[in-house]
C-alpha cells in the first residue's frame, strides 16, 4: 500500500468516527432521559397543570362567593334548606308518598 492511500484511509476513518460520535450524541440529546423530547413533554405537562390550576382557582372563588352569600343572606339560606329537604327550627315538613305527589301535580280535568 502506498503511503498516500494509508493517509487517506486514516483521514476517512477519523471523519467516519467523528460522524458516528456526532450522530450518537445528537440521538441521545433528542431521545435521552433528559433529552429535547422529554423537555417538550414536560413543558406541555406544565401548561396543562397551569390551566387546571386556573380553573380550580376560578371554582374556589365561585364557592367562596356562594359561602359569603349563604352567610349573609337569609333568603339564600332558605333556598338551600329547601333544596336539601331540611327544616328550620319549629317547622314541620309533610312528605307525600310518590303516588300522591303525581296525582297532586297533574292538572285536574274538567267534567263535561
C-alpha positions as CSV (number, residue, x, y, z in Angstrom):
1,X,0.0,0.0,0.0
2,X,1.1,3.4,-0.8
3,X,1.7,6.0,1.9
4,X,-0.9,8.3,0.3
5,X,-3.6,5.5,0.5
6,X,-3.0,4.8,4.2
7,X,-3.0,8.5,5.0
8,X,-6.3,8.9,3.1
9,X,-7.7,5.8,4.9
10,X,-6.8,7.3,8.3
11,X,-8.3,10.6,7.5
12,X,-11.6,9.0,6.3
13,X,-11.6,6.8,9.4
14,X,-11.4,9.8,11.6
15,X,-14.2,11.6,9.7
16,X,-16.3,8.4,9.9
17,X,-15.7,8.0,13.7
18,X,-16.4,11.7,14.3
19,X,-19.7,11.5,12.3
20,X,-20.8,8.4,14.2
21,X,-20.0,10.2,17.5
22,X,-21.9,13.3,16.5
23,X,-24.9,11.3,15.4
24,X,-24.9,9.3,18.6
25,X,-24.7,12.4,20.7
26,X,-27.5,14.0,18.7
27,X,-29.7,11.0,19.1
28,X,-29.0,10.9,22.9
29,X,-29.8,14.7,23.2
30,X,-33.1,14.2,21.4
31,X,-34.3,10.8,22.8
32,X,-32.4,10.5,26.1
33,X,-34.0,10.7,29.5
34,X,-33.2,14.4,29.7
35,X,-33.5,15.0,26.0
36,X,-35.3,17.5,23.9
37,X,-38.4,15.3,23.5
38,X,-38.8,15.0,27.3
39,X,-38.3,18.7,27.6
40,X,-41.2,19.3,25.2
41,X,-43.4,16.8,27.1
42,X,-42.6,18.5,30.4
43,X,-43.5,21.9,29.0
44,X,-46.8,20.6,27.8
45,X,-47.5,19.0,31.2
46,X,-46.7,22.3,32.9
47,X,-49.0,24.1,30.6
48,X,-51.8,21.6,31.3
49,X,-51.3,21.9,35.1
50,X,-51.3,25.7,34.9
51,X,-54.7,25.6,33.0
52,X,-56.0,23.2,35.6
53,X,-54.8,25.5,38.5
54,X,-56.5,28.5,36.8
55,X,-59.8,26.5,36.5
56,X,-59.6,25.4,40.2
57,X,-58.9,29.0,41.3
58,X,-62.0,30.1,39.5
59,X,-64.1,27.4,41.1
60,X,-62.7,28.2,44.5
61,X,-63.6,31.9,44.0
62,X,-67.1,31.0,43.0
63,X,-67.5,28.7,46.0
64,X,-66.2,31.5,48.4
65,X,-68.8,33.9,46.9
66,X,-71.5,31.3,47.4
67,X,-70.5,30.8,51.1
68,X,-70.4,34.5,51.6
69,X,-73.9,34.8,50.1
70,X,-75.2,32.0,52.3
71,X,-73.7,33.5,55.4
72,X,-75.1,37.0,54.8
73,X,-78.5,36.3,53.1
74,X,-81.3,34.6,54.9
75,X,-83.2,34.2,51.6
76,X,-80.2,32.2,50.2
77,X,-80.2,30.1,53.3
78,X,-83.9,29.3,52.9
79,X,-83.4,28.3,49.3
80,X,-80.6,26.0,50.2
81,X,-82.5,24.5,53.1
82,X,-85.4,23.7,50.8
83,X,-83.1,22.1,48.2
84,X,-81.8,19.8,50.9
85,X,-85.3,18.9,52.2
86,X,-84.3,20.3,55.7
87,X,-86.4,22.4,58.0
88,X,-85.9,25.4,60.2
89,X,-86.3,25.1,64.0
90,X,-90.0,24.9,64.8
91,X,-91.1,24.0,61.2
92,X,-92.9,20.8,60.3
93,X,-92.4,19.2,56.9
94,X,-95.1,16.9,55.4
95,X,-93.8,14.5,52.9
96,X,-96.3,13.0,50.5
97,X,-95.9,9.5,49.1
98,X,-94.8,9.4,45.4
99,X,-98.3,8.3,44.1
100,X,-100.0,11.3,45.9
101,X,-97.3,13.7,44.5
102,X,-98.0,12.6,41.0
103,X,-101.8,13.0,41.5
104,X,-101.5,16.4,43.0
105,X,-99.1,17.6,40.3
106,X,-101.4,16.6,37.4
107,X,-103.8,19.2,36.3
108,X,-107.4,18.4,37.1
109,X,-109.6,17.6,34.1
110,X,-113.0,19.3,33.8
111,X,-116.0,17.1,33.7
112,X,-118.5,17.7,30.9
